Amino acid sequence: MANMSLKKNEMPAQDPVVRSGNFMEVALGYSKEAAVDEAKRCLNCKNKPCVGGCPVGIDIPEFIAKVAEEDFEGAYEIIARSSSLPAVCGRVCPQERQCEGKCVRGIKGEPVAIGRLERFVADWHNEHSTAEVRKPEQNGHKMAVIGAGPSGLTCAGDLARMGYDVTVYEALHLAGGVLVYGIPEFRLPKAIVQKEVDGLKAMGVKINTNIVVGRTISVDELFEMGYEAIFIGSGAGLPRFMGINGENFKGVYSANEFLTRVNLMKAYRDDSDTPIEHGRNVAVVGGGNVAMDAARCAKRLGAENVYIVYRRSEAEMPARLEEVEHAKEEGIIFKTLNNPVEILGDEHKFVNGMKCIEMELGEPDASGRRAPVEKADSEFVLDVDCVVMAIGTSPNPLIRNTTAGLETNRRGCFICDENGLTSREGVYAGGDAVTGAATVILAMGAGKTAAHAMDEYVKNKNK
């Protein structure tokens, strides 16, 4: 029987007081009963507006119908047709702005909890399925993928399913990209990422780590090795700073360094070989998901007070609503409509806090958001001894600087057509290397699109 409740089934979660002191996953996942009950809220619309909101085109009503029937493996098979990383997407995708944002049930109530159901299905499969991953028959052609993040892994997985011999070249010592170095354990357990990566390896994808393309090996050399097309999914790992005095002081981190030290290098463990120096009072500058992640990590590392300093109002924050709510529950202090103007200190270490100025919202800027304007005579000093800058990233210029014929825009992002083809024949790109810092699912969508374009390119080339 259909469930016509206007509200989603609640997601069980760790108590905020308890979880703010550990790095275990916050959201605990649906039970079987809750998942089936939530699935019965789906109206199975004929025009499927939710599918149009999914960058990788998962047949959402079809997989949810299987959940309602308690055919969880069947639901997983439907999701897996379109997504290489379902357990990841169910946890970190901004569903409220994508599939759930298009859900008809959201017109007069809350949308169906599509993301929570995807997570349930993927977790059920990982726990219960004993079926071996089928390795597709090879077609005799080789493809290379640069970067083992969401975009690169998706592209590699789709190409492997088509029969290509795929090799991924990754600069770090672990595959996963932002999934392992950027997103904290309490939002995305790394064992889940490794499980997804292992599935791709079982399908035949080869992953070579500790290889910096542009330094260890070049794009030209990859072509010389027999790869017929190359996908660049190298992400946007170059941090941005504000350009204010004091940003080079000890105790000031980019969010990239801070989160990489915590997530990839496990700086939060007592036995860590690379502990991170953290403050008693920490300011995180920015309002996106990265800022929320950094602030919540700082709290878990033992900071007494953690501030989110953001120059617009909370309504303009780009972070997911769930992440903002979780941060508030954990005691993060939001100082919106404030902007840093100087980090105060002496020589190479700041000791006197961060000077800020109050802001107010003026006319909308080019993005449609109301532009922040400084309020006169409103400067104050925020008493902090650690600052994390989480104001965005851009692509590392190494690949573009060592590869002839690759055009980029003024932000250093690769210029591509709608299929991911760059200005150089046989070279495709996607994800943050093209868009700048964006979401995991958009990067995956770009990887999927490029994989199919690369397949067409090689087929046409070999006719």
Summary of the structure (lengths in Angstrom):
residues: 463
radius of gyration: 22.7
end to end distance: 53.7
largest distance: 70.5
contacts: 1605
relative contact order: 0.13
helix: 35%
strand: 19%
